[in-house]
Amino acid sequence: MEKNKRKSFFRRWIGVWALFLFLSFFNFVKSQGSASLYLSPASGTYQTGQTFSVSVLVKSEKEAMNAAEATLKFDPSIIRVKSISKAGSIFSFWPQEPTFSNTAGTIKFTGGSPTSYKGSRGKIITIYFQAQKEGKAILSFTSGRIAAAGLDITGNLNGASFTIVAGAQPPPETQIPTGAPSAPKITSPTHPDPEKWYNNNSPKFEWEVPSDVVAVKLAYGRNSNLVPIVLYEPPISSKQLEDIGEGVWYFAAQFKNEQGWGQISRFKFQIDTSPPKDFTVSVDNQGDPTNPTPIFKFETEDEVSGIDFYEIILNNQSFAKVKPEELKDGTWQPSPLDPGSYVLEIKAFDRAGNFSLASTNFSITPLSLEVFQIPSKIKEGKPLKIEGKTLPQITVNFFFQKGQEKPTLRQIKSDNEGYFKFEEILPVGKYFIWLQAQDQRGAKSLATEKYSVEVAPERFTLFFSIFLAILILIGLGIIFYLWRRILREKEKIKIEEAKKRKEIKLKAYTILRDSIKSQIDYLEEKVDLSRSETRILEALKKALKEAEEAIKEELEK
């Protein structure tokens, strides 16, 4: 078996390398171009010194592709490559690893996968650039190929254009007079953490004003080196802003005392009030309606704060929270689900707590399970037999619940044709029994109805158990009654009357004794006594002995 695995792996490698050989020499059978390479984002504005990322993506919705190569060109005097990442790529084989040259201004790669890709946002690589100087940075494809099993399906090669602007320059340092106030300690009850995003666009800022401060300057803007310009004299200790736009902002404050203006304090705050982009979700059971782990396909973007996580909701119940990096090419697979109908909802949350919602319906078909026979009543000591049919070589779970006790589980496997037979001797009692089949993937059948099964004691045993109980109760009742009556009238009656009552008592005892003895004689004559009958015999002997001792004691008084 291990040898076959190695052969299969070797054949896959040969196929992949052969495909890449075609790519290298461009010896494809040319097809109408249905697939495209493109960059995301396709545009943007960045400051000098800023680092930003661009993803190379493939769109192939009509045909399943499995390999691609490309060369990209950029102006290294305006932007430079810092690194290239293959994280989250749809490709797993790289005949030519992604490389770049900041001298020639080129990026190259050749990659593929033994499994095909079909979709609109297949990530190949992510390129990290750093803006160098002001200007227009064009990132274009000088060549590119997309292959589907040796067939060239290349369509468009769409580049990108970025605008690089001058970064914010720190203001010239000013001399702080000796004795001037220190920088204000700014806090925000609405946006307390400068590194977090908030969907509140009306931030409030607060600070304590020392007793010697006579004025304060304030300002807010996108420049991290912002200088306060709005004067408040006398000074205020808080400021409420209203309807601020999205993005990264800074709030600045500066105190003044008799010595002059002190140091500037700046507080960063981040606002995102827009939900992530609208998206759709679909479910792929890979052609098997019983598949308990169908593939959920979904993905979206958030242009301001970015996607924080996706919440998976099944039938109005939260099922999982998934980080964007846990998605594989926009797909996610749940743990095994029970058969039935589902409403799937995906909530995409950005880092500010805004969310977009996509939903769809899907169902999982149960495995087949048929129960042929299950008795409603069996005698004590007889095995319970349950027969049925399901799929071949899968587990059949049997659940037994006796009265209000916790259900217990037994398991057997079906044979090569799916048939199964269960046999077991159960203790006396009433049971609810139900079945459910499950295969190695976690796919299940529906649970059967709960069958009521009674394990009844033997008729003879039941009769003597009841008879013994009644007999003992009658005997004890007679003895108790006579004892109470004698005790109550002992001082009032004459000796002859007492003797007469003792004779009555003795006669009653004799009747009781003869009745019990007849039952003892009957049981002792039997050759093979059951355990239940033996217990009854011992109980009768014990009751007779105790009655004899009790009546003897009473007669001697």
Secondary structure, DSSP 8 states (H G I E B T S, - for coil): -HHHHHHHHHHHHHHHHHHHHHHHHT--EEEEEEEEEEEESSEEEEETT-EEEEEEEEEEEEEEEEEEEEEEE--TTTEEEEEEE-TT-S--EEEEEEEEETTTTEEEEEEEEEEEEEEEEEEEEEEEEEE-SSEEEEEEEEEEEEEETTEEEEEEEE-EEEEEE------------TT-------B-SSS--TTSEES-SS-EEE----TT--EEEEEEES-TT----EEESS--SEEE--S--SEEEEEEEEEEETTEEEEEEEEEEEE--S-------EEE-TT-TT-SS-EEE-----SSS-EEEEEEEETTEEEEEE-GGG-SSSEE--S---SEEEEEEEEEEETTS-EEEEEEEEEE--B--EEEE--SEEETTSEEEEEEE-STT-EEEEEEEETTS--EEEEEE--TTSEEEEEEE--SEEEEEEEEEE-TTS-BB-----EEEEEE--HHHHHHHHHHHHHHHHHHHHHHHHHHHHHHHTTTS-HHHHHHHHHHHHHHHHHHHHHHHHHHHHHHH-SS--HHHHHHHHHHHHHHHHHHHHHHHHHT-
